[in-house]
Amino acid sequence: MSDKPQIEVLEERWVEFYDDTILAVLVRMDGVVRVLVPVRPVCDVLGVDWEGQRQRIARDEVLGSTVVEMTTVA
């Protein structure tokens, strides 16, 4: 069995963020309902370096434990 969480997409919604839109996804992960928001597009809109933010998130005690890496297929 994989140690990756089982994810069921419940709803997708494009959310206005400043003058752009970002996809937010309501999911059930291992029985818990959560909202997932991709960080890279937020970084792009704000004009900050994605890799630097990714490293900061990984080092943070709280945020680092909540990161889920996802690949979307259109």
MODELLER restraints for C-alpha pairs under 7 A, 6 or more apart:
rsr = mdl.restraints
at = mdl.atoms
rsr.add(forms.Gaussian(group=physical.xy_distance, feature=features.Distance(at['CA:5:A'], at['CA:29:A']), mean=6.11, stdev=0.5))
rsr.add(forms.Gaussian(group=physical.xy_distance, feature=features.Distance(at['CA:5:A'], at['CA:30:A']), mean=6.05, stdev=0.5))
rsr.add(forms.Gaussian(group=physical.xy_distance, feature=features.Distance(at['CA:6:A'], at['CA:29:A']), mean=5.53, stdev=0.5))
rsr.add(forms.Gaussian(group=physical.xy_distance, feature=features.Distance(at['CA:6:A'], at['CA:30:A']), mean=5.49, stdev=0.5))
rsr.add(forms.Gaussian(group=physical.xy_distance, feature=features.Distance(at['CA:7:A'], at['CA:27:A']), mean=6.43, stdev=0.5))
rsr.add(forms.Gaussian(group=physical.xy_distance, feature=features.Distance(at['CA:7:A'], at['CA:28:A']), mean=5.73, stdev=0.5))
rsr.add(forms.Gaussian(group=physical.xy_distance, feature=features.Distance(at['CA:7:A'], at['CA:29:A']), mean=4.60, stdev=0.5))
rsr.add(forms.Gaussian(group=physical.xy_distance, feature=features.Distance(at['CA:7:A'], at['CA:30:A']), mean=6.83, stdev=0.5))
rsr.add(forms.Gaussian(group=physical.xy_distance, feature=features.Distance(at['CA:8:A'], at['CA:27:A']), mean=5.45, stdev=0.5))
rsr.add(forms.Gaussian(group=physical.xy_distance, feature=features.Distance(at['CA:8:A'], at['CA:28:A']), mean=5.10, stdev=0.5))
rsr.add(forms.Gaussian(group=physical.xy_distance, feature=features.Distance(at['CA:8:A'], at['CA:29:A']), mean=6.50, stdev=0.5))
rsr.add(forms.Gaussian(group=physical.xy_distance, feature=features.Distance(at['CA:9:A'], at['CA:25:A']), mean=6.98, stdev=0.5))
rsr.add(forms.Gaussian(group=physical.xy_distance, feature=features.Distance(at['CA:9:A'], at['CA:26:A']), mean=6.23, stdev=0.5))
rsr.add(forms.Gaussian(group=physical.xy_distance, feature=features.Distance(at['CA:9:A'], at['CA:27:A']), mean=4.47, stdev=0.5))
rsr.add(forms.Gaussian(group=physical.xy_distance, feature=features.Distance(at['CA:9:A'], at['CA:28:A']), mean=6.54, stdev=0.5))
rsr.add(forms.Gaussian(group=physical.xy_distance, feature=features.Distance(at['CA:10:A'], at['CA:26:A']), mean=5.41, stdev=0.5))
rsr.add(forms.Gaussian(group=physical.xy_distance, feature=features.Distance(at['CA:10:A'], at['CA:27:A']), mean=5.14, stdev=0.5))
rsr.add(forms.Gaussian(group=physical.xy_distance, feature=features.Distance(at['CA:10:A'], at['CA:28:A']), mean=6.95, stdev=0.5))
rsr.add(forms.Gaussian(group=physical.xy_distance, feature=features.Distance(at['CA:11:A'], at['CA:25:A']), mean=5.80, stdev=0.5))
rsr.add(forms.Gaussian(group=physical.xy_distance, feature=features.Distance(at['CA:11:A'], at['CA:26:A']), mean=5.00, stdev=0.5))
rsr.add(forms.Gaussian(group=physical.xy_distance, feature=features.Distance(at['CA:11:A'], at['CA:27:A']), mean=6.98, stdev=0.5))
rsr.add(forms.Gaussian(group=physical.xy_distance, feature=features.Distance(at['CA:12:A'], at['CA:23:A']), mean=6.92, stdev=0.5))
rsr.add(forms.Gaussian(group=physical.xy_distance, feature=features.Distance(at['CA:12:A'], at['CA:24:A']), mean=6.01, stdev=0.5))
rsr.add(forms.Gaussian(group=physical.xy_distance, feature=features.Distance(at['CA:12:A'], at['CA:25:A']), mean=4.51, stdev=0.5))
rsr.add(forms.Gaussian(group=physical.xy_distance, feature=features.Distance(at['CA:12:A'], at['CA:26:A']), mean=6.28, stdev=0.5))
rsr.add(forms.Gaussian(group=physical.xy_distance, feature=features.Distance(at['CA:13:A'], at['CA:23:A']), mean=5.76, stdev=0.5))
rsr.add(forms.Gaussian(group=physical.xy_distance, feature=features.Distance(at['CA:13:A'], at['CA:24:A']), mean=5.40, stdev=0.5))
rsr.add(forms.Gaussian(group=physical.xy_distance, feature=features.Distance(at['CA:13:A'], at['CA:25:A']), mean=6.28, stdev=0.5))
rsr.add(forms.Gaussian(group=physical.xy_distance, feature=features.Distance(at['CA:14:A'], at['CA:21:A']), mean=5.91, stdev=0.5))
rsr.add(forms.Gaussian(group=physical.xy_distance, feature=features.Distance(at['CA:14:A'], at['CA:22:A']), mean=5.44, stdev=0.5))
rsr.add(forms.Gaussian(group=physical.xy_distance, feature=features.Distance(at['CA:14:A'], at['CA:23:A']), mean=4.45, stdev=0.5))
rsr.add(forms.Gaussian(group=physical.xy_distance, feature=features.Distance(at['CA:14:A'], at['CA:24:A']), mean=6.14, stdev=0.5))
rsr.add(forms.Gaussian(group=physical.xy_distance, feature=features.Distance(at['CA:15:A'], at['CA:21:A']), mean=5.28, stdev=0.5))
rsr.add(forms.Gaussian(group=physical.xy_distance, feature=features.Distance(at['CA:15:A'], at['CA:22:A']), mean=5.27, stdev=0.5))
rsr.add(forms.Gaussian(group=physical.xy_distance, feature=features.Distance(at['CA:15:A'], at['CA:23:A']), mean=6.10, stdev=0.5))
rsr.add(forms.Gaussian(group=physical.xy_distance, feature=features.Distance(at['CA:15:A'], at['CA:24:A']), mean=6.65, stdev=0.5))
rsr.add(forms.Gaussian(group=physical.xy_distance, feature=features.Distance(at['CA:16:A'], at['CA:22:A']), mean=6.47, stdev=0.5))
rsr.add(forms.Gaussian(group=physical.xy_distance, feature=features.Distance(at['CA:22:A'], at['CA:41:A']), mean=6.73, stdev=0.5))
rsr.add(forms.Gaussian(group=physical.xy_distance, feature=features.Distance(at['CA:23:A'], at['CA:37:A']), mean=6.72, stdev=0.5))
rsr.add(forms.Gaussian(group=physical.xy_distance, feature=features.Distance(at['CA:24:A'], at['CA:35:A']), mean=6.72, stdev=0.5))
rsr.add(forms.Gaussian(group=physical.xy_distance, feature=features.Distance(at['CA:24:A'], at['CA:36:A']), mean=5.75, stdev=0.5))
rsr.add(forms.Gaussian(group=physical.xy_distance, feature=features.Distance(at['CA:24:A'], at['CA:37:A']), mean=4.80, stdev=0.5))
rsr.add(forms.Gaussian(group=physical.xy_distance, feature=features.Distance(at['CA:25:A'], at['CA:35:A']), mean=5.58, stdev=0.5))
rsr.add(forms.Gaussian(group=physical.xy_distance, feature=features.Distance(at['CA:25:A'], at['CA:36:A']), mean=5.17, stdev=0.5))
rsr.add(forms.Gaussian(group=physical.xy_distance, feature=features.Distance(at['CA:25:A'], at['CA:37:A']), mean=6.62, stdev=0.5))
rsr.add(forms.Gaussian(group=physical.xy_distance, feature=features.Distance(at['CA:26:A'], at['CA:34:A']), mean=5.80, stdev=0.5))
rsr.add(forms.Gaussian(group=physical.xy_distance, feature=features.Distance(at['CA:26:A'], at['CA:35:A']), mean=4.51, stdev=0.5))
rsr.add(forms.Gaussian(group=physical.xy_distance, feature=features.Distance(at['CA:26:A'], at['CA:36:A']), mean=6.37, stdev=0.5))
rsr.add(forms.Gaussian(group=physical.xy_distance, feature=features.Distance(at['CA:27:A'], at['CA:33:A']), mean=5.59, stdev=0.5))
rsr.add(forms.Gaussian(group=physical.xy_distance, feature=features.Distance(at['CA:27:A'], at['CA:34:A']), mean=5.44, stdev=0.5))
rsr.add(forms.Gaussian(group=physical.xy_distance, feature=features.Distance(at['CA:27:A'], at['CA:35:A']), mean=6.22, stdev=0.5))
rsr.add(forms.Gaussian(group=physical.xy_distance, feature=features.Distance(at['CA:28:A'], at['CA:34:A']), mean=6.23, stdev=0.5))
rsr.add(forms.Gaussian(group=physical.xy_distance, feature=features.Distance(at['CA:40:A'], at['CA:50:A']), mean=5.78, stdev=0.5))
rsr.add(forms.Gaussian(group=physical.xy_distance, feature=features.Distance(at['CA:43:A'], at['CA:49:A']), mean=6.52, stdev=0.5))
rsr.add(forms.Gaussian(group=physical.xy_distance, feature=features.Distance(at['CA:43:A'], at['CA:50:A']), mean=5.72, stdev=0.5))
rsr.add(forms.Gaussian(group=physical.xy_distance, feature=features.Distance(at['CA:57:A'], at['CA:63:A']), mean=5.56, stdev=0.5))
rsr.add(forms.Gaussian(group=physical.xy_distance, feature=features.Distance(at['CA:57:A'], at['CA:64:A']), mean=5.35, stdev=0.5))
rsr.add(forms.Gaussian(group=physical.xy_distance, feature=features.Distance(at['CA:58:A'], at['CA:64:A']), mean=4.32, stdev=0.5))
